[in-house]
């Protein structure tokens, strides 16, 4: 009996390490990354609406927030690969920084290839690479100071991004339209400007320097993150209403912005109104969006970290499922069996999400290839009539990612990036 049980135990241990990432991996981070990737699926190919009373209205929450969650988890990942709550020092930190730079180069190469498909998807990977470089000086900064810097960027950055391109235009300069102005595009004028988006990366980095096993941290993220998101939504709504409403603000921005003018306005002409900074919609890049959607991302991360802890316990509960009745009899507590069952249910729910998150780079890239191939072969996948294509994409991704991770572990691109970084800096 023991001889037969030994191979079964080894198989189970291998499956656990593959699906949960082993004891050194933060399962909650994988879950959050998986939610972000599937959210970007929704933003790209989903049918959404502004009516939160409908399913399509709830899907609209993915717009903007998914990529912000992705950037926040990027900061958390940077913290994890450089020591977690105890940052590396000396040669170990230098090696970690060098490997991050290798991944930056690989990300730029990958996004250059994906851009060739011309799918109209606003690719984030190039900006992702820029965030990694900009985060390098902050890897040894304490978490409290990182959080303060993140808030400062979220408050000041939107003003620079709102008025900076306008100042360039009125000074007779131009926003970059090609690779020659890549630095300006990454920092100021691009779709994911670092002068705002580094707030999310630094917030994730600060979180990664904390004790991610602490339920207090998890619950604080949930309460604080969603609380800040609710407060900023109310504040934005009040200010927008006082300024005449969304339509009035957008009209004022249109008639004063150089972006919509036939020729650049003069320096003395009316500037875009301050009320444009009251908005909090997807990719408005205002203070209200930065704080609100950033808080939302931290709230989601808190939930994912909680679920990750429960899922690991659920796997352990599954290991003793056969002895559950005896254990319950010994303990005299039927609630224990119910709790174990609930943990197993959570495990079944989050394991596919974590698999997508662990294979995020591969899944994101395959999504772009799929959109390109489907649009070229059949019809425009970025403009579907229903959410059926989205449902199939999500279902296939969850199943294939889970099977791949269970049987093979790391994804192909993740494996390649890791191997190149280790070969470059052993």
ZILINQUI-V511521 format. One record per backbone hydrogen bond with DSSP energy under -1.0 kcal/mol. CO is the residue of the C=O (numbers start at 1). NH is the residue of the N-H. E is the energy in kcal/mol with one decimal. If there is no record, write none. Layout:
CO&NH&E, CO&NH&E
This chain:
1&5&-2.0, 2&6&-1.4, 4&8&-1.1, 5&9&-2.4, 6&10&-2.0, 7&11&-2.6, 8&12&-2.4, 9&13&-2.4, 10&14&-2.5, 11&15&-2.7, 12&16&-2.5, 13&17&-2.4, 14&18&-2.4, 15&19&-3.1, 16&20&-2.7, 22&25&-1.3, 26&30&-1.3, 27&31&-2.3, 28&32&-2.4, 29&33&-2.4, 30&34&-2.3, 31&35&-2.4, 32&36&-2.3, 33&37&-2.3, 34&38&-2.4, 35&39&-2.1, 36&40&-1.9, 37&41&-1.8, 38&42&-2.0, 39&43&-2.3, 40&44&-2.0, 41&45&-3.1, 42&46&-1.8, 51&54&-1.8, 54&58&-1.6, 55&59&-1.9, 56&49&-1.3, 56&60&-1.1, 58&61&-1.4, 59&62&-2.0, 60&63&-1.5, 62&66&-2.0, 63&65&-1.9, 64&68&-1.8, 65&69&-2.6, 66&70&-2.2, 67&71&-2.2, 68&72&-2.3, 69&73&-2.6, 70&74&-1.4, 71&75&-1.7, 72&76&-1.9, 73&77&-2.7, 74&78&-2.2, 75&79&-1.8, 76&80&-2.1, 77&81&-2.4, 79&84&-3.2, 80&83&-1.1, 82&88&-2.5, 83&86&-1.7, 89&92&-1.1, 90&94&-2.1, 91&95&-2.5, 92&96&-2.1, 93&97&-2.7, 94&98&-2.2, 95&99&-2.4, 96&100&-2.0, 97&101&-2.0, 98&102&-1.8, 99&103&-2.2, 100&104&-2.0, 101&105&-2.1, 102&106&-2.2, 103&107&-2.7, 104&108&-2.3, 105&109&-2.0, 106&110&-2.6, 107&111&-2.9, 108&112&-1.6, 109&113&-1.6, 110&114&-2.5, 111&115&-2.2, 114&117&-1.3, 115&118&-1.3, 121&123&-1.3, 124&128&-2.7, 125&129&-2.1, 126&130&-1.7, 127&131&-2.7, 128&132&-1.7, 129&133&-1.7, 130&134&-2.5, 131&135&-1.8, 135&138&-1.8, 136&139&-1.3, 138&141&-1.4, 142&146&-2.2, 143&147&-2.6, 144&148&-1.9, 145&149&-2.4, 146&150&-2.5, 147&151&-2.2, 148&152&-2.3, 149&153&-2.6, 150&154&-2.2, 151&155&-1.5, 152&156&-2.9, 153&157&-2.0, 156&160&-1.6, 157&161&-2.5, 158&162&-2.1, 159&163&-2.5, 160&164&-2.3, 163&167&-2.4, 164&168&-2.1, 165&169&-2.2, 166&170&-2.4, 167&171&-1.3, 168&173&-2.7, 169&172&-1.4, 178&181&-1.6, 179&182&-1.7, 181&185&-2.4, 182&186&-3.0, 183&187&-2.2, 184&188&-3.1, 184&189&-1.6, 185&190&-2.3, 186&194&-3.1, 187&195&-2.1, 193&196&-1.8, 193&197&-2.9, 194&198&-2.1, 196&199&-1.7, 197&201&-1.5, 198&202&-2.8, 199&203&-1.9, 200&204&-2.3, 201&205&-2.3, 202&206&-2.5, 203&207&-2.2, 204&208&-2.3, 207&210&-1.9, 210&212&-1.1, 211&214&-1.5, 214&218&-1.9, 215&219&-2.9, 216&220&-2.2, 217&221&-2.3, 218&222&-2.1, 219&223&-2.7, 220&224&-2.7, 221&225&-2.5, 222&226&-1.8, 223&227&-1.7, 224&228&-2.6, 225&229&-2.1, 226&230&-2.1, 227&231&-2.4, 228&232&-2.6, 229&233&-1.7, 230&234&-2.1, 231&235&-2.7, 232&236&-2.6, 233&237&-2.2, 234&238&-2.3, 235&239&-2.3, 236&240&-2.8, 237&241&-2.1, 238&242&-2.3, 239&243&-1.5, 240&245&-2.8, 241&244&-1.5, 245&249&-2.1, 246&250&-2.6, 247&251&-2.0, 248&252&-2.2, 249&253&-2.4, 250&254&-2.1, 251&255&-1.9, 253&257&-2.0, 266&269&-1.3, 273&276&-1.7, 274&277&-2.4, 275&278&-1.8, 281&284&-2.0, 286&290&-2.8, 287&291&-2.8, 288&292&-2.2, 289&293&-2.6, 290&294&-1.1, 291&295&-2.3, 292&296&-2.4, 293&297&-2.3, 294&298&-2.0, 295&299&-2.4, 296&300&-2.4, 297&301&-2.3, 298&302&-2.3, 299&303&-2.0, 300&304&-2.6, 301&305&-2.6, 302&306&-2.0, 303&307&-2.6, 304&308&-2.4, 305&309&-1.8, 306&310&-2.0, 307&311&-2.8, 308&312&-1.9, 309&313&-1.7, 310&314&-2.3, 311&315&-2.0, 312&316&-1.6, 313&317&-2.4, 314&318&-2.3, 315&319&-1.4, 318&321&-1.3, 321&324&-1.5, 323&327&-2.7, 324&328&-2.7, 325&329&-2.3, 326&330&-2.8, 327&331&-3.0, 328&332&-2.2, 334&338&-1.4, 335&339&-2.5, 336&340&-2.2, 337&341&-2.2, 338&342&-2.4, 339&343&-2.2, 340&344&-2.1, 341&345&-2.1, 342&346&-2.4, 343&347&-2.4, 344&348&-2.3, 345&349&-1.6, 346&350&-2.8, 347&351&-2.2, 350&354&-3.0, 351&355&-2.1, 352&356&-2.1, 353&357&-2.3, 354&358&-2.5, 355&359&-1.5, 357&360&-1.3, 359&363&-3.0, 360&364&-3.0, 361&365&-1.9, 362&366&-2.5, 363&367&-2.1, 364&368&-1.5, 365&369&-2.0, 366&370&-2.8, 367&371&-2.6, 368&372&-2.3, 369&373&-2.8, 370&374&-3.0, 371&375&-2.3, 372&376&-2.1, 373&377&-2.1, 374&378&-3.3, 380&383&-1.5, 387&391&-2.5, 388&392&-2.3, 389&393&-2.5, 390&394&-2.6, 391&395&-2.5, 392&396&-2.7, 393&397&-2.1, 394&398&-2.6, 395&399&-2.3, 396&400&-2.8, 397&401&-2.5, 398&402&-1.9, 399&403&-2.4, 400&404&-2.8, 401&405&-2.6, 402&406&-2.4, 403&407&-2.3, 404&408&-3.5, 411&415&-2.7, 412&416&-2.3, 413&417&-2.9, 414&418&-2.2, 415&419&-2.4, 416&420&-2.6, 417&421&-2.2, 418&422&-2.3, 419&423&-2.5, 420&424&-2.4, 421&425&-2.2
